Amino acid sequence: MTRYIDRMLTLTIDTGSPTPPFEQLRLQILERVQSGDLAAEARLPPVRALATQLGLAANTVARAYRQLEADGVIETRGRHGSFISAHGDITQQEAQQAARLYANRIRQLGISAEEGLSLVKAALLS
């Protein structure tokens, strides 16, 4: 079993599983998008870096990314990398964009995630 861990994303590949590694990777990223753990515009690790961390061939990671892109889950922006696509209806997409902008601004201000969540919760409930 191998793992990739960063502040936004933890991925695990079970080498003893009958499910191919590219499919394990694809399903884990999809699950994190559907659960909201990976928001629109979140940048995914580069193919080669992720492959190295997980002990996989770069083509295995690239295959998972290609399938996710074909399904509209991610978008690849050339040398800039791969990002989670906005999903849902237009209202949901705009809400995702607003959340991303808020999160970026909170980080710029040096406010913790917990305090940022508390601030937005208070604003939504007022």
Secondary structure, DSSP 8 states (H G I E B T S, - for coil): -EEEE-SS-EEEE-TTSSS-HHHHHHHHHHHHHHHTSS-TT-B---HHHHHHHHT--HHHHHHHHHHHHHTTSEEE-GGG-EEE---SSHHHHHHHHHHHHHHHHHHHTT--HHHHHHHHHHHHH-
